[in-house]
Amino acid sequence: MARRKADSSDDTASTRGKILDAAERLFSIRGFDATTTREIAREAGVPLGLMSYHFGTKDDLYTEVIDRRAEQHVADILAAMAAVKQRAGDGQIDVRALVEAFFRPIVEKAMNGGPGWRSYIRLLSRTANESPTHPHVAAFRRIYNSVPQEFIRLLKERFPKAQPENIYWAHYVMSSAIIHMLVESRTLEQLSEGLCSASDLDTVAEKMAILFEAGITRLAEL
């Protein structure tokens, strides 16, 4: 990766942090292609030349934005699913609890992690919906692939007689729903005339766990 090593000085760390914060916000709002390095530099309040000095290309910068929070986030999701498995012991995994374990750490970060985490979660929802052939998506796929793999493994363990394709469909449909909900398109508010709010992620997680418990179970038993 074409990137220069950062100095250990406080000024360098501060500059890198400002650039990463600005890139995270803009990428989450506009996406990768519509965001320019000039706009990121302006948002960060740094000279444009520092962008390439600290991060190399825009692809490299995007990778750093994903990497900065990914390890903790992936670990939280995997730990939540492991706890569901541990509670089940030798018995059957609770499907509703597994769905919630998959989604709850995302909700917690979006609701309580501050503006940086909210931007990051929105960025992940954008990135997950992009073609895996795009170079800037590679970091996301590399780091986050362990999450769906573990979810699918636990579903197969829970439903050993299920047709394999139905397990993959269950994950795909659920993940697609999560991606759409995290974008917060405001469609729900319009349809319900303000009765429901897509930004109420706590309620979203609760309703989704109930719906997908029934849907996944039905699909796995076909």
MIDOSE-1310 file (N, C-alpha, C; in nm, 2 decimals, decimal comma, always signed):
residues 222
marr	+0,08/-0,12/+0,00/+0,00/+0,00/+0,00/+0,09/+0,12/+0,00; +0,07/+0,22/-0,09/+0,15/+0,33/-0,11/+0,11/+0,44/+0,00; +0,19/+0,44/+0,11/+0,15/+0,53/+0,22/+0,28/+0,55/+0,30; +0,30/+0,68/+0,34/+0,42/+0,71/+0,42/+0,39/+0,68/+0,57
kads	+0,49/+0,65/+0,64/+0,47/+0,62/+0,78/+0,45/+0,76/+0,85; +0,36/+0,75/+0,95/+0,33/+0,88/+1,03/+0,44/+0,90/+1,13; +0,48/+1,02/+1,16/+0,57/+1,06/+1,27/+0,49/+1,03/+1,40; +0,57/+1,03/+1,50/+0,51/+1,00/+1,63/+0,47/+1,13/+1,70
sddt	+0,48/+1,24/+1,64/+0,45/+1,37/+1,70/+0,30/+1,38/+1,72; +0,26/+1,47/+1,82/+0,12/+1,50/+1,85/+0,06/+1,57/+1,73; +0,13/+1,65/+1,66/+0,08/+1,73/+1,55/+0,04/+1,63/+1,43; +0,13/+1,54/+1,41/+0,10/+1,44/+1,30/-0,02/+1,36/+1,34
astr	-0,03/+1,31/+1,46/-0,15/+1,23/+1,50/-0,28/+1,31/+1,49; -0,27/+1,44/+1,53/-0,38/+1,53/+1,52/-0,43/+1,55/+1,38; -0,33/+1,57/+1,29/-0,36/+1,59/+1,15/-0,42/+1,47/+1,09; -0,37/+1,35/+1,11/-0,42/+1,23/+1,06/-0,56/+1,21/+1,11
gkil	-0,58/+1,24/+1,24/-0,72/+1,22/+1,30/-0,82/+1,31/+1,23; -0,78/+1,43/+1,21/-0,87/+1,53/+1,14/-0,91/+1,48/+1,00; -0,81/+1,43/+0,93/-0,84/+1,38/+0,79/-0,93/+1,26/+0,80; -0,90/+1,17/+0,89/-0,98/+1,04/+0,90/-1,13/+1,08/+0,94
daae	-1,14/+1,17/+1,03/-1,28/+1,21/+1,07/-1,35/+1,28/+0,96; -1,29/+1,36/+0,88/-1,35/+1,43/+0,77/-1,39/+1,33/+0,66; -1,29/+1,24/+0,63/-1,32/+1,14/+0,53/-1,44/+1,05/+0,57; -1,44/+1,01/+0,69/-1,55/+0,92/+0,74/-1,68/+0,99/+0,72
rlfs	-1,69/+1,12/+0,76/-1,82/+1,19/+0,75/-1,86/+1,20/+0,60; -1,77/+1,25/+0,52/-1,80/+1,27/+0,38/-1,83/+1,14/+0,30; -1,75/+1,04/+0,32/-1,77/+0,91/+0,26/-1,91/+0,86/+0,30; -1,95/+0,87/+0,42/-2,07/+0,82/+0,47/-2,19/+0,89/+0,41
irgf	-2,18/+1,02/+0,38/-2,29/+1,10/+0,32/-2,29/+1,09/+0,17; -2,18/+1,10/+0,11/-2,18/+1,10/-0,04/-2,13/+0,98/-0,11; -2,07/+0,89/-0,04/-2,01/+0,77/-0,10/-1,87/+0,80/-0,15; -1,80/+0,69/-0,19/-1,66/+0,70/-0,23/-1,64/+0,78/-0,36
datt	-1,72/+0,75/-0,46/-1,69/+0,82/-0,59/-1,73/+0,96/-0,59; -1,83/+1,00/-0,52/-1,87/+1,14/-0,52/-1,79/+1,23/-0,42; -1,70/+1,17/-0,35/-1,62/+1,25/-0,25/-1,48/+1,27/-0,31; -1,43/+1,39/-0,31/-1,30/+1,42/-0,36/-1,20/+1,45/-0,25
trei	-1,08/+1,42/-0,27/-0,98/+1,45/-0,17/-0,97/+1,60/-0,14; -1,00/+1,68/-0,23/-1,00/+1,83/-0,21/-1,11/+1,86/-0,11; -1,23/+1,80/-0,12/-1,33/+1,82/-0,03/-1,30/+1,77/+0,11; -1,23/+1,66/+0,12/-1,19/+1,60/+0,25/-1,09/+1,70/+0,32
area	-0,99/+1,75/+0,24/-0,89/+1,84/+0,29/-0,96/+1,96/+0,35; -1,05/+2,02/+0,27/-1,12/+2,14/+0,31/-1,20/+2,11/+0,44; -1,27/+2,00/+0,45/-1,35/+1,96/+0,57/-1,26/+1,94/+0,69; -1,14/+1,89/+0,66/-1,05/+1,86/+0,77/-0,97/+1,99/+0,81
gvpl	-0,97/+2,09/+0,72/-0,89/+2,21/+0,75/-0,74/+2,20/+0,74; -0,70/+2,11/+0,64/-0,56/+2,09/+0,62/-0,53/+2,11/+0,47; -0,40/+2,14/+0,44/-0,36/+2,16/+0,30/-0,38/+2,03/+0,22; -0,42/+2,04/+0,10/-0,44/+1,92/+0,01/-0,32/+1,83/+0,01
glms	-0,20/+1,89/+0,01/-0,08/+1,80/-0,01/-0,06/+1,70/+0,11; -0,12/+1,74/+0,22/-0,11/+1,64/+0,34/-0,19/+1,52/+0,32; -0,29/+1,52/+0,23/-0,37/+1,40/+0,21/-0,28/+1,29/+0,15; -0,21/+1,32/+0,05/-0,13/+1,21/-0,01/+0,00/+1,18/+0,07
yhfg	+0,04/+1,28/+0,15/+0,16/+1,26/+0,23/+0,13/+1,16/+0,34; +0,01/+1,17/+0,40/-0,02/+1,08/+0,51/-0,09/+0,95/+0,47; -0,16/+0,95/+0,36/-0,25/+0,84/+0,32/-0,23/+0,78/+0,18; -0,15/+0,85/+0,10/-0,14/+0,80/-0,04/-0,26/+0,83/-0,12
tkdd	-0,32/+0,73/-0,17/-0,44/+0,74/-0,26/-0,57/+0,75/-0,19; -0,67/+0,79/-0,25/-0,81/+0,79/-0,19/-0,85/+0,65/-0,15; -0,81/+0,55/-0,23/-0,84/+0,41/-0,19/-0,77/+0,38/-0,05; -0,64/+0,42/-0,04/-0,57/+0,40/+0,08/-0,64/+0,47/+0,20
lyte	-0,68/+0,59/+0,18/-0,75/+0,66/+0,29/-0,88/+0,59/+0,33; -0,95/+0,54/+0,23/-1,08/+0,47/+0,26/-1,05/+0,35/+0,34; -0,94/+0,28/+0,31/-0,90/+0,16/+0,38/-0,87/+0,19/+0,53; -0,80/+0,30/+0,55/-0,77/+0,35/+0,69/-0,89/+0,38/+0,76
vidr	-0,99/+0,45/+0,70/-1,11/+0,48/+0,76/-1,18/+0,35/+0,81; -1,19/+0,25/+0,73/-1,26/+0,13/+0,76/-1,18/+0,06/+0,87; -1,05/+0,05/+0,86/-0,96/-0,02/+0,95/-0,97/+0,04/+1,10; -0,99/+0,17/+1,10/-0,97/+0,24/+1,23/-1,07/+0,19/+1,34
raeq	-1,19/+0,15/+1,30/-1,29/+0,11/+1,39/-1,33/-0,04/+1,38; -1,28/-0,10/+1,27/-1,33/-0,24/+1,23/-1,30/-0,35/+1,34; -1,17/-0,35/+1,39/-1,13/-0,46/+1,48/-1,22/-0,46/+1,60; -1,25/-0,35/+1,66/-1,34/-0,35/+1,78/-1,48/-0,39/+1,74
hvad	-1,53/-0,34/+1,63/-1,67/-0,36/+1,59/-1,69/-0,51/+1,56; -1,60/-0,57/+1,48/-1,61/-0,71/+1,45/-1,60/-0,79/+1,57; -1,51/-0,76/+1,66/-1,50/-0,83/+1,79/-1,62/-0,83/+1,87; -1,69/-0,71/+1,87/-1,82/-0,70/+1,95/-1,93/-0,79/+1,89
ilaa	-1,94/-0,79/+1,76/-2,04/-0,87/+1,70/-2,01/-1,02/+1,72; -1,89/-1,06/+1,70/-1,85/-1,20/+1,72/-1,87/-1,25/+1,86; -1,84/-1,16/+1,96/-1,86/-1,19/+2,10/-2,01/-1,20/+2,13; -2,09/-1,12/+2,07/-2,24/-1,13/+2,10/-2,29/-1,26/+2,05
maav	-2,25/-1,30/+1,93/-2,30/-1,43/+1,88/-2,24/-1,55/+1,96; -2,12/-1,53/+2,01/-2,06/-1,64/+2,09/-2,13/-1,66/+2,22; -2,18/-1,54/+2,27/-2,26/-1,55/+2,40/-2,39/-1,62/+2,38; -2,45/-1,60/+2,26/-2,57/-1,68/+2,23/-2,55/-1,83/+2,23
kqra	-2,44/-1,86/+2,16/-2,40/-2,00/+2,15/-2,37/-2,06/+2,29; -2,30/-1,98/+2,37/-2,27/-2,03/+2,51/-2,39/-2,05/+2,59; -2,49/-1,96/+2,58/-2,61/-1,97/+2,66/-2,69/-2,10/+2,62; -2,68/-2,13/+2,49/-2,75/-2,25/+2,44/-2,69/-2,38/+2,50
gdgq	-2,56/-2,38/+2,52/-2,49/-2,50/+2,57/-2,50/-2,61/+2,47; -2,55/-2,72/+2,52/-2,57/-2,84/+2,43/-2,71/-2,84/+2,36; -2,79/-2,73/+2,39/-2,93/-2,72/+2,34/-2,93/-2,64/+2,21; -3,05/-2,61/+2,16/-3,06/-2,54/+2,04/-3,04/-2,39/+2,06
idvr	-2,97/-2,33/+1,96/-2,95/-2,18/+1,97/-3,08/-2,11/+1,95; -3,10/-2,00/+2,03/-3,22/-1,92/+2,02/-3,20/-1,83/+1,89; -3,29/-1,85/+1,79/-3,27/-1,78/+1,66/-3,29/-1,63/+1,68; -3,39/-1,59/+1,76/-3,42/-1,45/+1,78/-3,30/-1,38/+1,85
alve	-3,24/-1,45/+1,95/-3,12/-1,40/+2,01/-3,00/-1,39/+1,92; -2,99/-1,48/+1,83/-2,88/-1,48/+1,73/-2,90/-1,36/+1,64; -3,02/-1,34/+1,59/-3,04/-1,22/+1,50/-3,01/-1,09/+1,57; -3,05/-1,09/+1,70/-3,03/-0,96/+1,77/-2,88/-0,95/+1,80
affr	-2,81/-1,06/+1,82/-2,67/-1,05/+1,85/-2,59/-1,00/+1,72; -2,64/-1,03/+1,61/-2,58/-0,99/+1,48/-2,60/-0,84/+1,46; -2,72/-0,79/+1,50/-2,75/-0,65/+1,47/-2,73/-0,55/+1,59; -2,74/-0,60/+1,72/-2,74/-0,52/+1,83/-2,61/-0,44/+1,85
pive	-2,49/-0,50/+1,83/-2,37/-0,41/+1,84/-2,37/-0,30/+1,73; -2,43/-0,32/+1,62/-2,44/-0,21/+1,52/-2,53/-0,10/+1,57; -2,64/-0,14/+1,63/-2,73/-0,04/+1,68/-2,67/+0,04/+1,80; -2,60/-0,03/+1,89/-2,54/+0,03/+2,00/-2,44/+0,14/+1,96
kamn	-2,36/+0,10/+1,86/-2,26/+0,20/+1,81/-2,33/+0,32/+1,74; -2,43/+0,29/+1,66/-2,50/+0,40/+1,59/-2,57/+0,49/+1,69; -2,63/+0,44/+1,80/-2,71/+0,52/+1,89/-2,62/+0,58/+2,00; -2,52/+0,51/+2,05/-2,45/+0,56/+2,17/-2,30/+0,59/+2,15
ggpg	-2,25/+0,56/+2,03/-2,11/+0,57/+2,00/-2,06/+0,71/+1,97; -2,15/+0,81/+1,95/-2,12/+0,94/+1,91/-2,12/+0,96/+1,76; -2,10/+1,09/+1,72/-2,11/+1,12/+1,57/-2,01/+1,04/+1,48; -1,89/+1,01/+1,53/-1,80/+0,93/+1,45/-1,85/+0,79/+1,42
wrsy	-1,90/+0,73/+1,53/-1,95/+0,59/+1,51/-2,08/+0,59/+1,42; -2,16/+0,70/+1,43/-2,28/+0,71/+1,35/-2,24/+0,72/+1,20; -2,14/+0,80/+1,18/-2,09/+0,81/+1,04/-2,04/+0,68/+0,99; -1,96/+0,61/+1,08/-1,90/+0,49/+1,04/-2,00/+0,38/+1,00
irll	-2,11/+0,37/+1,09/-2,21/+0,27/+1,06/-2,28/+0,30/+0,93; -2,31/+0,43/+0,90/-2,37/+0,47/+0,78/-2,28/+0,43/+0,66; -2,15/+0,45/+0,68/-2,05/+0,42/+0,58/-2,05/+0,27/+0,55; -2,06/+0,19/+0,65/-2,06/+0,04/+0,63/-2,18/+0,00/+0,55
srta	-2,29/+0,06/+0,58/-2,41/+0,03/+0,50/-2,40/+0,06/+0,36; -2,33/+0,17/+0,33/-2,31/+0,21/+0,19/-2,21/+0,11/+0,13; -2,10/+0,08/+0,20/-2,00/-0,01/+0,14/-2,05/-0,15/+0,12; -2,13/-0,20/+0,21/-2,18/-0,34/+0,19/-2,27/-0,35/+0,07
nesp	-2,32/-0,24/+0,02/-2,41/-0,24/-0,10/-2,34/-0,22/-0,23; -2,21/-0,20/-0,22/-2,13/-0,18/-0,34/-2,07/-0,30/-0,40; -2,03/-0,30/-0,52/-1,97/-0,42/-0,59/-1,84/-0,46/-0,52; -1,82/-0,58/-0,49/-1,69/-0,63/-0,43/-1,57/-0,61/-0,52
thph	-1,60/-0,58/-0,65/-1,49/-0,57/-0,75/-1,42/-0,43/-0,73; -1,49/-0,34/-0,66/-1,43/-0,20/-0,64/-1,31/-0,21/-0,55; -1,20/-0,16/-0,58/-1,08/-0,17/-0,49/-1,10/-0,12/-0,35; -1,18/-0,01/-0,34/-1,20/+0,05/-0,20/-1,29/-0,03/-0,11
vaaf	-1,36/-0,13/-0,17/-1,44/-0,22/-0,09/-1,36/-0,34/-0,03; -1,24/-0,36/-0,08/-1,16/-0,47/-0,04/-1,14/-0,48/+0,11; -1,11/-0,37/+0,17/-1,08/-0,36/+0,31/-1,20/-0,41/+0,39; -1,32/-0,36/+0,35/-1,44/-0,40/+0,42/-1,47/-0,55/+0,41
rriy	-1,46/-0,60/+0,29/-1,48/-0,74/+0,27/-1,38/-0,83/+0,35; -1,26/-0,79/+0,35/-1,15/-0,86/+0,41/-1,18/-0,87/+0,56; -1,21/-0,76/+0,62/-1,23/-0,75/+0,77/-1,36/-0,81/+0,82; -1,47/-0,78/+0,75/-1,60/-0,81/+0,80/-1,65/-0,95/+0,75
nsvp	-1,58/-1,02/+0,66/-1,63/-1,15/+0,62/-1,65/-1,25/+0,73; -1,57/-1,24/+0,83/-1,58/-1,34/+0,94/-1,72/-1,33/+1,01; -1,79/-1,21/+1,01/-1,92/-1,20/+1,07/-2,03/-1,28/+1,00; -2,05/-1,26/+0,87/-2,15/-1,34/+0,81/-2,12/-1,49/+0,81
qefi	-1,99/-1,52/+0,80/-1,95/-1,66/+0,80/-1,99/-1,73/+0,93; -1,96/-1,66/+1,04/-2,00/-1,72/+1,17/-2,15/-1,73/+1,19; -2,22/-1,62/+1,15/-2,37/-1,63/+1,16/-2,42/-1,75/+1,08; -2,37/-1,77/+0,96/-2,42/-1,88/+0,87/-2,38/-2,01/+0,94
rllk	-2,26/-2,02/+0,99/-2,22/-2,14/+1,06/-2,31/-2,18/+1,17; -2,35/-2,08/+1,25/-2,44/-2,11/+1,37/-2,58/-2,14/+1,32; -2,63/-2,08/+1,21/-2,76/-2,12/+1,16/-2,76/-2,26/+1,11; -2,65/-2,30/+1,04/-2,64/-2,44/+0,99/-2,64/-2,54/+1,11
erfp	-2,57/-2,50/+1,22/-2,57/-2,58/+1,33/-2,71/-2,59/+1,40; -2,78/-2,48/+1,39/-2,92/-2,48/+1,45/-3,02/-2,56/+1,37; -3,00/-2,55/+1,23/-3,09/-2,62/+1,14/-3,01/-2,72/+1,05; -2,96/-2,83/+1,11/-2,87/-2,92/+1,03/-2,94/-2,98/+0,91
kaqp	-3,07/-2,99/+0,91/-3,14/-3,05/+0,80/-3,18/-2,95/+0,69; -3,15/-2,82/+0,71/-3,19/-2,72/+0,62/-3,12/-2,73/+0,49; -3,19/-2,69/+0,38/-3,12/-2,68/+0,25/-3,01/-2,57/+0,26; -2,89/-2,59/+0,22/-2,78/-2,49/+0,24/-2,82/-2,36/+0,17
eniy	-2,88/-2,37/+0,06/-2,92/-2,24/-0,01/-3,01/-2,16/+0,07; -3,10/-2,22/+0,14/-3,20/-2,15/+0,22/-3,13/-2,07/+0,34; -3,03/-2,13/+0,39/-2,95/-2,06/+0,50/-2,88/-1,93/+0,44; -2,83/-1,95/+0,32/-2,76/-1,83/+0,26/-2,86/-1,73/+0,22
wahy	-2,98/-1,77/+0,17/-3,08/-1,67/+0,14/-3,13/-1,60/+0,27; -3,14/-1,67/+0,38/-3,18/-1,61/+0,50/-3,09/-1,50/+0,54; -2,96/-1,53/+0,53/-2,86/-1,43/+0,57/-2,87/-1,31/+0,47; -2,88/-1,34/+0,34/-2,88/-1,23/+0,24/-2,99/-1,14/+0,26
vmss	-3,11/-1,19/+0,28/-3,23/-1,11/+0,30/-3,22/-1,03/+0,42; -3,18/-1,09/+0,53/-3,16/-1,02/+0,66/-3,06/-0,90/+0,65; -2,95/-0,93/+0,59/-2,84/-0,83/+0,57/-2,89/-0,72/+0,49; -2,96/-0,75/+0,38/-3,01/-0,64/+0,29/-3,11/-0,55/+0,37
aiih	-3,19/-0,61/+0,46/-3,28/-0,53/+0,54/-3,20/-0,44/+0,63; -3,10/-0,49/+0,69/-3,02/-0,41/+0,78/-2,95/-0,29/+0,71; -2,90/-0,32/+0,59/-2,84/-0,21/+0,51/-2,93/-0,10/+0,48; -3,06/-0,14/+0,44/-3,16/-0,04/+0,41/-3,20/+0,04/+0,53
mlve	-3,22/-0,03/+0,64/-3,26/+0,04/+0,77/-3,16/+0,14/+0,82; -3,03/+0,10/+0,80/-2,93/+0,19/+0,86/-2,91/+0,32/+0,77; -2,95/+0,31/+0,65/-2,95/+0,43/+0,56/-3,05/+0,54/+0,61; -3,15/+0,49/+0,68/-3,26/+0,58/+0,73/-3,32/+0,67/+0,62
srtl	-3,39/+0,61/+0,53/-3,44/+0,68/+0,41/-3,56/+0,76/+0,44; -3,62/+0,75/+0,56/-3,74/+0,83/+0,61/-3,87/+0,78/+0,54; -3,86/+0,67/+0,46/-3,98/+0,61/+0,40/-4,08/+0,57/+0,51; -4,03/+0,51/+0,62/-4,12/+0,46/+0,73/-4,20/+0,57/+0,79
eqls	-4,13/+0,69/+0,81/-4,20/+0,80/+0,87/-4,31/+0,85/+0,78; -4,29/+0,85/+0,65/-4,39/+0,90/+0,56/-4,51/+0,80/+0,55; -4,48/+0,68/+0,54/-4,58/+0,58/+0,53/-4,67/+0,57/+0,66; -4,61/+0,58/+0,78/-4,68/+0,57/+0,90/-4,73/+0,71/+0,95
eglc	-4,70/+0,81/+0,87/-4,74/+0,95/+0,91/-4,69/+0,99/+1,05; -4,57/+0,95/+1,07/-4,50/+0,99/+1,19/-4,52/+0,90/+1,31; -4,60/+0,79/+1,29/-4,62/+0,70/+1,40/-4,49/+0,62/+1,43; -4,41/+0,58/+1,33/-4,29/+0,50/+1,34/-4,17/+0,58/+1,29
sasd	-4,06/+0,56/+1,35/-3,94/+0,63/+1,31/-3,82/+0,53/+1,28; -3,76/+0,54/+1,16/-3,65/+0,45/+1,12/-3,53/+0,48/+1,20; -3,52/+0,60/+1,26/-3,40/+0,64/+1,34/-3,41/+0,58/+1,48; -3,52/+0,52/+1,52/-3,54/+0,46/+1,65/-3,48/+0,31/+1,63
ldtv	-3,35/+0,31/+1,63/-3,28/+0,18/+1,60/-3,30/+0,07/+1,70; -3,33/+0,11/+1,83/-3,36/+0,02/+1,93/-3,49/-0,06/+1,90; -3,59/+0,01/+1,85/-3,71/-0,05/+1,81/-3,69/-0,13/+1,69; -3,61/-0,08/+1,59/-3,58/-0,15/+1,47/-3,52/-0,29/+1,50
aekm	-3,43/-0,29/+1,59/-3,36/-0,42/+1,63/-3,46/-0,51/+1,69; -3,55/-0,46/+1,78/-3,65/-0,55/+1,84/-3,74/-0,61/+1,74; -3,80/-0,53/+1,65/-3,89/-0,58/+1,55/-3,82/-0,67/+1,45; -3,70/-0,64/+1,41/-3,63/-0,72/+1,32/-3,60/-0,86/+1,37
ailf	-3,57/-0,87/+1,50/-3,54/-0,99/+1,57/-3,66/-1,08/+1,57; -3,78/-1,02/+1,59/-3,90/-1,10/+1,59/-3,94/-1,15/+1,45; -3,93/-1,06/+1,36/-3,96/-1,10/+1,22/-3,87/-1,20/+1,16; -3,74/-1,18/+1,18/-3,65/-1,27/+1,12/-3,63/-1,41/+1,19
eagi	-3,67/-1,41/+1,32/-3,68/-1,54/+1,39/-3,78/-1,63/+1,31; -3,90/-1,57/+1,29/-4,00/-1,65/+1,22/-3,96/-1,68/+1,08; -3,91/-1,58/+1,01/-3,88/-1,60/+0,87/-3,77/-1,70/+0,84; -3,66/-1,69/+0,92/-3,55/-1,78/+0,91/-3,59/-1,92/+0,95
trla	-3,67/-1,94/+1,05/-3,71/-2,07/+1,10/-3,80/-2,14/+0,99; -3,89/-2,06/+0,93/-3,97/-2,11/+0,83/-3,89/-2,15/+0,70; -3,80/-2,07/+0,67/-3,72/-2,10/+0,55/-3,63/-2,22/+0,57; -3,57/-2,23/+0,69/-3,49/-2,34/+0,71/-3,56/-2,47/+0,72
el	-3,69/-2,47/+0,75/-3,77/-2,59/+0,76/-3,83/-2,64/+0,63; -3,81/-2,56/+0,52/-3,87/-2,60/+0,39/-3,81/-2,73/+0,34
